[in-house]
Amino acid sequence: MTVLAIFEWMQSTPVAQTIRHSAKLIALLESIHLIGFTLLLGTILMVDLSLLGLGIGRSPASRIARELKGWTAAGLVIMLLSGPVLLSSEAIRCYRTPAFWIKMALLAIAIIFHFTIHKKLVSQEPPAQRQRVRWIACLSLALWTSVALAGKGIAIFQPPEQPITQSPAQLRRPP
Amino acid sequence: MFLLSICQWLDSTRLNAAMRTSNWFFPAFDTIHTLGIVLVAGTIMLVDLRLLGLALRSEPVAALVKRIVPWTLSGFALMFVTGALLFSSEAVKLYHSPAFRIKLVLLALAGLNALIFHLTIYRDASNWDPAAAAPLRARLAGLLSLAFWIGIITAGRAIAYGSGYDLG
């Protein structure tokens, strides 16, 4: 089974077809997806700011990270649940849109980075070398921001095979 | 009506024509606008969760607010400037969009809630016992704020898809 076949099947499911034809459902799911991301970025921002020495009072980043861990995970779960449902409603277009694959690649890198290098750094006692901490905090913020930017790109850029006949403003409407 | 004529005037300006003919203006500013909202809502929701005792319980509220407010304000500046430009690029359409009106009302309510919180109960925040739950009115303000910001994000998405906003 090819990847395209899986995407075609996703789009053919009744759930995908229902969402595809309901502007309200798309708007609602996008809102949930965005709220998940807000939660994720808000909590990661707090941890990374602490790593950069801009955190709350004198609290170590390790404590902030430990206390916010659950909310970061909640944000990620909300995104990972609403994302595939949104994807199914226009799976074939996403398959042909480079921005979608760029986002998936960045998301995979961001998740792996977060649960390995980043996690190890924030739980480290005593803290790692200052220079290294700064790099990892900045990389973390850059990775998650780029996931969001690529996500916006999915809505903005049409698949290259199709001639662009609509203005980007019109692309925001559901198909 | 007065507001409508302002929107009509905005639609007729040269800046508006320039923004509308550009293929890049809308997506670029929409993206910055969304990132601004994520920054504002993300930082505010953290404070709300703290007030409700659901996150960062070991941090005093006052210390958290003091550190986080500059980030909220920078996000707000991004959101406000890009929002005003996006609005002026299609003022009349947005004037007729119910979702846009709801978003503005919710923004005003969120602002009012934050203002009342800061001017009243928060003044005493440095004396709150970090180990105990925040005062009831502070928890209420946190809960309202969470609801308002979830509403603002949802209404914002609805603007792009809702009725009264037909770009066809």
Interface residues (C-beta under 8 A of the other chain):
Chain A: A23 K24 I26 A27 L28 E30 S31 L34 I35 F37 T38 L39 L41 G42 T43 L45 M46 L49 L54 G55 I56 G57 S59 R63 I64 E67 L68 G70 W71 T145 A148 L149 K152 A155 I156 S167 P168 A169 Q170 R172 R173 P174
Chain B: N23 W24 F26 P27 D30 T31 T34 L35 I37 V38 L39 A41 G42 T43 M45 L46 L49 A55 L56 R57 S58 E59 P60 A63 L64 R67 I68 W71 I150 I153 T154 G156 R157 A158 A160 Y161 G162 L167 G168
